[in-house]
Amino acid sequence: MLAAIDVGSNAIRFLISNVEELTPEKPVKKNAYLRIPIRLGTDVFLYGAISEQKQAAFLDAMSGVAHIMRAYGVDHYRICATSAMRDAANGQDIMNMVRERTGLRIDIISGLEEAKILFNANALIRYTDVRSALYVDVGGGSTEVVALRDGKLMEAFSFQLGTVRILAKAVAPEERQRFDTEMRRLGEAYAPQCVIASGGNINKVAKLLEKRDGKPVGAPELRALHKDMQGLTLKERMDKYGLNAYRADVIVPALGIFLGVVDATGAKQLVIPKIGLVDGIIRHMWLNADTLEDRACPKDPLLGKAF
């Protein structure tokens, strides 16, 4: 039994999977899945550090994760922290505190490693039968892009362009320009037939548009939804589309990023396999089982100490 935790800028995602029957062709089975909406990126992108209030909530979340892993009999785990924790001035201190209080080890991974975990772990094997495609993951703090040709990774990028960062007005103009320039170049170099899209927001879009079993989303459908949502208030979006408050704000900039990729590269449609970093982490651990000894689930984490 393996567990993967993605400490993102918008939320924490926690997946437990029994991998006894996992193969390169089969999707990761979800024995348990939990999304914890602690928006670490808001503090980091506005103030450069994670506040004491968010630190307390994060420690509570990690304590809960440790308890749940023990209850499920998890053998090994990996926790990957991405954009917000990378940028936080007190990120390392928070990770040290979590290690001391719970026994859990957290790895801060680069944006490029985040992108490559999915590809190298073969999580996209069922979606790379087209000659050329772009894999695009839009998160709260960053956007990862992988160029694929004949099922092979050609180039990988990470941009400091994410939904929470956009809402905080913390995207550097030069980073936006770099994103636009690289997307145009990738379009010219690879002429992608589709965008393989991932992230909580695009998964929600697939549900709203009633796209099942990987049925593609056309660019006009995406554009129409984006235009309609832009014209609504937060409350109106929640009411019309049945969105939670934590989704209703970030879904609009997420759609904007995906449309930016479509417009710059000429891709006509998006395929949404509903996979994410936690799926890639599980596969990566499964493929590298001989290196998991330092990822054993803590048998007696130090829980219950005062914060």
C-alpha positions in Angstrom: 0.0 0.0 0.0 1.5 3.3 -1.1 0.5 6.9 -0.3 1.2 10.1 -2.2 0.7 13.7 -0.9 0.9 16.8 -3.2 1.3 19.9 -1.1 0.2 22.5 -3.7 -0.4 26.2 -3.7 -4.2 25.9 -3.8 -4.7 22.6 -1.8 -3.2 19.4 -0.4 -4.1 16.2 -2.3 -3.7 12.9 -0.5 -4.0 9.5 -2.3 -3.7 6.0 -1.0 -3.4 3.2 -3.5 -3.0 -0.6 -3.5 -0.5 -1.2 -6.3 -0.5 -5.0 -6.3 -2.3 -5.2 -9.6 -0.9 -1.9 -11.1 0.6 -2.1 -14.6 1.9 0.6 -17.0 -1.4 0.5 -18.9 -3.8 0.6 -15.9 -4.6 3.9 -14.1 -3.7 4.2 -10.4 -6.5 2.8 -8.2 -7.8 5.1 -5.6 -8.3 3.3 -2.3 -8.7 6.7 -0.6 -8.5 10.2 -1.8 -8.7 13.5 0.1 -8.4 17.1 -0.9 -7.6 19.6 1.9 -8.2 23.2 0.8 -5.4 25.0 2.6 -4.4 27.8 0.2 -0.8 28.2 1.1 -0.1 30.2 -2.0 -2.1 33.2 -0.9 0.2 33.9 2.0 3.4 33.2 0.0 2.6 35.2 -3.2 1.4 38.2 -1.2 3.8 38.3 1.7 6.6 35.9 0.9 6.0 33.5 3.8 3.4 31.2 5.3 1.4 32.8 8.2 1.2 31.2 11.7 -2.5 30.5 11.0 -1.8 28.6 7.8 1.1 26.8 9.5 -1.2 25.5 12.2 -3.7 24.3 9.7 -0.9 22.6 7.7 0.4 20.8 10.8 -3.1 19.6 11.6 -3.5 18.3 8.0 -0.2 16.5 8.1 -1.0 15.0 11.5 -4.3 13.8 10.1 -2.4 12.3 7.1 -0.1 10.4 9.4 -3.1 9.0 11.3 -4.9 7.9 8.2 -1.9 6.3 6.7 -1.4 4.2 9.8 -5.1 3.2 9.8 -4.9 2.1 6.2 -1.7 0.2 6.8 0.3 2.2 4.3 3.8 0.8 3.8 5.6 3.7 2.0 4.7 7.3 1.2 6.1 10.4 -0.5 5.1 14.0 0.1 6.0 16.5 -2.6 5.7 20.2 -2.0 5.6 22.5 -5.0 5.4 26.2 -5.9 4.2 27.8 -2.7 6.6 25.9 -0.4 9.4 26.5 -2.9 8.9 30.2 -2.7 8.1 30.6 1.0 10.9 32.1 3.1 9.9 29.9 6.0 9.3 26.8 3.9 12.2 24.8 5.2 11.4 25.7 8.8 7.8 24.5 8.4 9.0 21.2 6.9 11.4 20.7 9.8 8.5 21.3 12.2 6.3 18.8 10.5 9.1 16.2 10.6 9.6 16.8 14.3 5.9 16.7 15.2 4.7 13.8 12.9 7.8 12.0 11.6 6.8 12.8 8.1 9.4 13.8 5.5 8.5 16.4 2.9 10.4 16.9 -0.3 10.4 20.3 -2.1 10.5 19.4 -5.8 11.2 21.8 -8.7 8.7 22.5 -11.4 10.6 20.5 -13.9 10.7 17.5 -11.6 7.0 17.9 -11.1 6.4 17.7 -14.8 8.8 14.8 -15.4 7.4 12.6 -12.5 4.2 12.1 -14.6 6.0 11.4 -17.8 8.8 9.2 -16.5 6.3 7.2 -14.4 4.3 6.4 -17.6 1.2 8.0 -16.2 0.4 9.4 -19.6 1.0 6.2 -21.6 -2.7 5.8 -22.6 -2.8 9.4 -24.0 0.4 9.6 -26.1 -0.7 7.7 -29.2 -1.0 10.9 -31.2 2.2 12.0 -33.0 2.5 15.3 -31.2 0.9 16.6 -28.0 1.5 19.0 -25.1 0.9 17.9 -21.5 -0.1 21.0 -19.5 -0.7 21.0 -15.7 -2.1 24.2 -14.3 -1.7 24.6 -10.5 -2.1 27.3 -8.0 1.4 28.6 -8.2 2.9 27.3 -11.4 2.1 25.7 -14.8 4.1 22.8 -16.1 4.3 22.0 -19.8 5.8 18.9 -21.4 6.2 18.6 -25.2 5.6 15.0 -26.4 6.5 13.6 -29.9 5.8 9.9 -30.7 5.3 9.2 -27.1 8.7 10.6 -26.1 9.5 13.6 -23.9 11.1 16.3 -26.0 11.1 19.4 -23.7 9.8 20.3 -20.3 9.1 23.7 -18.7 7.8 25.2 -15.5 6.3 28.7 -15.4 5.6 30.8 -12.3 2.1 31.3 -13.6 -0.7 29.7 -11.6 -4.3 30.5 -10.6 -3.6 31.6 -7.0 -0.6 33.6 -8.1 -2.8 35.4 -10.8 -5.5 36.2 -8.2 -2.8 37.6 -5.9 -1.5 39.7 -8.9 1.9 38.3 -8.3 2.8 37.1 -11.8 5.9 38.9 -13.1 5.3 40.5 -16.5 8.5 38.9 -17.9 7.2 35.5 -16.8 4.0 36.0 -18.6 6.0 37.0 -21.7 8.2 33.9 -21.4 5.1 31.7 -21.2 3.6 33.3 -24.3 6.9 33.2 -26.2 7.5 29.5 -25.4 4.0 28.5 -26.3 4.2 30.1 -29.7 7.6 28.4 -30.3 6.3 25.0 -29.2 3.3 25.4 -31.5 5.7 26.1 -34.4 8.1 23.3 -33.5 5.7 20.5 -32.7 2.3 21.5 -34.2 0.5 19.6 -31.3 -2.6 17.7 -32.2 -4.0 18.1 -28.7 -3.3 19.3 -25.2 -3.3 16.7 -22.5 -4.7 18.8 -19.6 -4.5 18.2 -15.9 -5.3 19.9 -12.6 -8.3 20.2 -10.4 -9.9 23.1 -12.4 -9.8 21.3 -15.8 -11.1 18.1 -14.2 -14.1 20.2 -13.0 -14.5 21.6 -16.5 -14.8 18.1 -17.9 -17.5 17.3 -15.4 -19.4 20.6 -16.2 -19.2 19.8 -19.9 -20.2 16.2 -19.3 -17.1 14.8 -20.9 -16.7 11.2 -19.9 -14.1 8.5 -20.7 -11.5 10.9 -22.0 -13.8 12.5 -24.6 -12.0 15.6 -25.9 -13.1 19.2 -25.2 -13.0 21.4 -28.2 -11.5 24.9 -28.0 -14.8 26.6 -28.8 -16.5 24.8 -25.9 -13.7 25.9 -23.5 -13.9 29.5 -24.8 -17.6 29.7 -24.4 -17.4 28.5 -20.8 -14.6 30.9 -20.0 -16.6 33.8 -21.4 -19.7 33.0 -19.5 -17.8 32.5 -16.2 -16.0 35.8 -16.6 -19.3 37.6 -16.8 -20.5 36.2 -13.5 -19.8 37.2 -9.9 -18.2 34.6 -7.6 -21.6 33.9 -6.0 -23.3 33.6 -9.4 -20.6 31.1 -10.6 -21.2 29.1 -7.4 -25.0 29.0 -7.9 -25.0 28.4 -11.7 -22.3 25.8 -11.9 -22.5 24.2 -8.4 -19.0 25.3 -7.5 -17.4 25.4 -4.1 -16.0 28.8 -3.0 -12.5 27.5 -3.3 -13.1 26.5 -6.9 -15.3 29.3 -8.2 -12.5 31.9 -8.1 -9.5 29.9 -9.5 -11.4 28.2 -12.3 -11.5 31.4 -14.4 -7.7 32.1 -14.5 -7.1 28.4 -15.1 -9.3 28.4 -18.2 -7.5 31.5 -19.3 -4.1 29.7 -19.1 -5.4 26.7 -21.0 -6.9 29.0 -23.7 -3.6 30.8 -23.9 -1.9 27.4 -24.7 -4.6 26.6 -27.3 -4.4 30.0 -29.0 -0.6 30.1 -29.1 0.0 26.5 -30.3 -2.9 25.9 -32.6 -4.1 22.8 -30.7 -7.7 22.2 -31.5 -8.8 20.2 -28.5 -8.0 19.1 -24.9 -7.9 15.6 -23.6 -8.6 15.4 -19.9 -7.4 12.1 -18.3 -8.1 13.2 -14.8 -4.7 12.4 -13.5 -2.5 14.5 -11.3 0.8 14.7 -9.5 -0.3 12.2 -6.8 -0.9 9.6 -9.5 2.6 10.2 -10.9 4.1 9.9 -7.4 2.4 6.6 -6.9 3.7 5.2 -10.2 7.2 6.6 -9.6 7.4 4.8 -6.2 6.0 1.6 -7.7 8.7 1.7 -10.5 11.4 2.4 -8.0 10.4 0.1 -5.2 14.0 -0.7 -4.3 14.6 2.9 -3.2 11.7 3.2 -0.8 13.3 2.2 2.5 13.6 5.9 3.7 9.9 6.3 2.7 8.5 3.9 5.2 5.4 5.1 7.0 6.2 6.3 10.6 5.1 3.6 13.0 4.7 6.0 15.9 4.6 9.6 14.8 5.0 12.2 17.5 1.4 13.4 17.5 -0.5 15.4 20.0 2.2 17.9 21.0 1.1 21.5 21.4 1.6 23.7 18.4 
